[in-house]
């Protein structure tokens, strides 16, 4: 009999203070456990520095932990995110690649602040720094929290829509890793590569086909289907995509903070039953509490 249990609550996408979340890795682990998560991964942006504490706390709680990361990729002049899970976080090529990807964030942040100053919102760089746990990973989310704090918009989502998305005053493009590099770093470290929240990307049907096809040819394994960044209609849409391209399916809240109007850890629907969970082979090879 297959050891997988459909009732497993699996959350393979969230962020701590090591990148742009508001809770430390151990606090996140306890929150995930309290919310009934059985299998959990911490996937900070371009950084694996929180994994040791996250793993230790998850193990103390009896919760299955998988290593994770979310790598920023520039593909066809768009930013795409690739989640890696179940890899060796000490792999030298992975660590060097992530370091290169993180570089340049400070200059980008200063340019974001300059753009916001031009539309009458000064001192945003200093304001964003208050929310930064890791200065190497200052991001648009930190700026968004500051703009909420000073009353520019009521929540993070509306800040992005008004100031930080492509073409708006606080948007500054950045050249991230290539798709081929990101997948190679993850798979070279023994992990599984997954396209994060595909429904968020502004791509034509032809471009989506090119992305999925190239990703699979490079060794990519799965796509997120049920995620806090998708609508219920997109759950169904990307379930069809997973079946069409032969991808395994992943599930993750993409949790950053309790006030971001996104689902809490573990508080998202299960994957559609016709899909192959990306974690099925992984968990068949390890013990599940």
ZITATA-V207444 format. One record per residue. N is the residue number from 1. RES is the residue in one letter. PHI is phi in radians with two decimals (* if undefined). D_FIRST is the distance of its C-alpha to the first C-alpha in whole Angstrom. Layout:
BEGIN
{{N;RES;PHI;D_FIRST} {N;RES;PHI;D_FIRST}}
END
This chain:
BEGIN
{{1;X;*;0} {2;X;-1.12;4} {3;X;-1.35;6} {4;X;-1.18;9} {5;X;-2.04;10} {6;X;-1.06;13} {7;X;-1.45;16} {8;X;-1.00;16} {9;X;-1.66;20} {10;X;-1.98;20} {11;X;-2.28;24} {12;X;-1.99;25} {13;X;-2.80;28} {14;X;-2.88;31} {15;X;-2.36;35} {16;X;-1.98;37} {17;X;-1.14;40} {18;X;-1.17;40} {19;X;-2.12;40} {20;X;-2.13;41} {21;X;-1.57;39} {22;X;-1.86;41} {23;X;-1.98;39} {24;X;-1.15;38} {25;X;-0.98;35} {26;X;-1.23;34} {27;X;-1.16;36} {28;X;-1.07;33} {29;X;-1.03;30} {30;X;-1.17;31} {31;X;-1.16;32} {32;X;-1.04;28} {33;X;-1.10;27} {34;X;-1.11;29} {35;X;-1.52;28} {36;X;1.50;24} {37;X;-1.27;23} {38;X;-1.63;20} {39;X;-2.27;20} {40;X;-2.39;24} {41;X;-2.30;26} {42;X;-1.62;30} {43;X;-2.19;31} {44;X;-1.15;35} {45;X;-1.19;37} {46;X;0.95;38} {47;X;-2.75;37} {48;X;-2.04;35} {49;X;-1.17;37} {50;X;-1.63;35} {51;X;-1.15;32} {52;X;-1.05;33} {53;X;-1.19;34} {54;X;-1.08;31} {55;X;-1.11;29} {56;X;-1.02;31} {57;X;-1.19;31} {58;X;-1.06;27} {59;X;-1.14;26} {60;X;-1.09;29} {61;X;-1.52;27} {62;X;1.37;24} {63;X;-1.80;23} {64;X;-1.17;21} {65;X;-2.08;23} {66;X;-2.09;23} {67;X;-1.06;27} {68;X;-2.69;28} {69;X;-2.79;31} {70;X;-2.10;33} {71;X;-1.73;35} {72;X;-1.44;38} {73;X;-2.23;39} {74;X;-1.74;42} {75;X;-2.37;41} {76;X;0.91;44} {77;X;1.10;46} {78;X;-2.09;43} {79;X;-1.58;41} {80;X;-2.18;38} {81;X;-1.94;35} {82;X;-2.04;32} {83;X;-1.57;30} {84;X;-1.99;28} {85;X;-2.35;25} {86;X;1.06;24} {87;X;-2.04;27} {88;X;-1.50;29} {89;X;-1.30;32} {90;X;-1.71;34} {91;X;-1.03;34} {92;X;-1.15;38} {93;X;-1.15;38} {94;X;-1.08;36} {95;X;-1.10;38} {96;X;-1.16;41} {97;X;-1.13;40} {98;X;-1.13;39} {99;X;-1.09;43} {100;X;-1.11;44} {101;X;-1.18;43} {102;X;-1.23;44} {103;X;-1.11;47} {104;X;1.65;50} {105;X;-1.19;48} {106;X;-1.14;52} {107;X;-1.08;54} {108;X;-1.05;52} {109;X;-1.09;52} {110;X;-1.11;56} {111;X;-1.24;56} {112;X;-1.06;54} {113;X;-1.07;56} {114;X;-1.11;59} {115;X;-1.12;58} {116;X;-1.23;58} {117;X;-1.10;61} {118;X;-1.15;63} {119;X;-1.84;61} {120;X;1.57;63} {121;X;-2.10;60} {122;X;-1.45;61} {123;X;1.07;60} {124;X;-1.28;56} {125;X;-1.11;55} {126;X;-1.11;56} {127;X;-1.14;55} {128;X;-1.12;51} {129;X;-1.04;52} {130;X;-1.09;51} {131;X;-1.75;48} {132;X;-1.64;47} {133;X;-1.46;45} {134;X;-2.22;45} {135;X;-0.99;48} {136;X;-1.21;47} {137;X;-2.14;44} {138;X;-1.06;47} {139;X;-2.48;46} {140;X;-1.05;46} {141;X;-1.08;44} {142;X;-1.17;47} {143;X;-1.10;50} {144;X;-1.07;48} {145;X;-1.14;48} {146;X;-1.16;51} {147;X;-1.15;53} {148;X;-1.18;51} {149;X;-0.98;53} {150;X;-1.59;56} {151;X;1.45;55} {152;X;-1.20;55} {153;X;-2.50;52} {154;X;-1.36;50} {155;X;-2.69;47} {156;X;-1.07;45} {157;X;-1.05;44} {158;X;-1.25;48} {159;X;-1.12;49} {160;X;-1.04;47} {161;X;-1.18;48} {162;X;-1.71;52} {163;X;-2.33;52} {164;X;-2.00;49} {165;X;-1.46;48} {166;X;-0.92;49} {167;X;1.57;53} {168;X;-1.77;53} {169;X;-1.01;56} {170;X;-1.72;53} {171;X;-1.64;51} {172;X;-2.28;51} {173;X;-1.18;49} {174;X;-2.43;48} {175;X;-1.53;47} {176;X;-1.62;43} {177;X;-1.19;41} {178;X;-1.44;40} {179;X;-1.04;37} {180;X;-1.11;37} {181;X;-1.14;38} {182;X;-1.04;35} {183;X;-1.13;32} {184;X;-1.14;33} {185;X;-1.08;34} {186;X;-1.20;30} {187;X;-1.21;29} {188;X;-1.14;31} {189;X;-1.63;30} {190;X;1.49;26} {191;X;-1.80;25} {192;X;-2.02;24} {193;X;-1.75;27} {194;X;-2.37;27} {195;X;-1.34;30} {196;X;-1.35;31} {197;X;0.43;32} {198;X;-1.04;33} {199;X;-1.18;34} {200;X;-1.49;37} {201;X;-1.60;39} {202;X;-1.52;42} {203;X;-2.20;41} {204;X;-1.27;42} {205;X;-0.95;39} {206;X;-1.14;41} {207;X;-1.18;40} {208;X;-1.03;37} {209;X;-1.05;36} {210;X;-1.12;37} {211;X;-1.09;36} {212;X;-1.10;32} {213;X;-1.16;33} {214;X;-1.13;35} {215;X;-1.00;32} {216;X;-1.15;29} {217;X;-1.14;32} {218;X;-1.44;32} {219;X;1.91;28} {220;X;-1.16;28} {221;X;-1.87;24} {222;X;-2.57;24} {223;X;-2.34;26} {224;X;-1.29;26} {225;X;-1.89;26} {226;X;-1.77;26} {227;X;-2.57;29} {228;X;-1.08;32} {229;X;-1.59;34} {230;X;-1.92;33} {231;X;-1.46;34} {232;X;-0.97;31} {233;X;-1.08;33} {234;X;-1.28;32} {235;X;-0.97;28} {236;X;-1.20;28} {237;X;-1.07;30} {238;X;-1.47;28} {239;X;-1.13;25} {240;X;-1.12;27} {241;X;-1.09;28} {242;X;-1.03;25} {243;X;-1.19;23} {244;X;-1.08;27} {245;X;-1.69;27} {246;X;1.34;23} {247;X;-1.56;23} {248;X;-1.27;20} {249;X;-1.98;21} {250;X;-2.06;22} {251;X;-2.44;23} {252;X;-2.88;26} {253;X;-1.28;29} {254;X;1.02;32} {255;X;-1.28;33} {256;X;-2.07;37} {257;X;-2.75;39} {258;X;-1.20;39} {259;X;-1.82;42} {260;X;-1.59;41} {261;X;1.02;39} {262;X;-2.11;36} {263;X;-1.08;33} {264;X;-1.32;32} {265;X;-0.92;29} {266;X;1.31;26} {267;X;-1.76;28} {268;X;-2.30;27} {269;X;-1.14;25} {270;X;-1.24;21} {271;X;-1.15;20} {272;X;-0.96;20} {273;X;-1.13;17} {274;X;-1.35;18} {275;X;-1.61;18} {276;X;-1.63;16} {277;X;-1.11;16} {278;X;-1.13;18} {279;X;-1.56;17} {280;X;-1.08;13} {281;X;-1.21;14} {282;X;-1.08;16} {283;X;-1.31;14} {284;X;-1.26;11} {285;X;-1.79;14} {286;X;-2.29;16} {287;X;-1.44;15} {288;X;-1.90;15} {289;X;-1.00;17}}
END
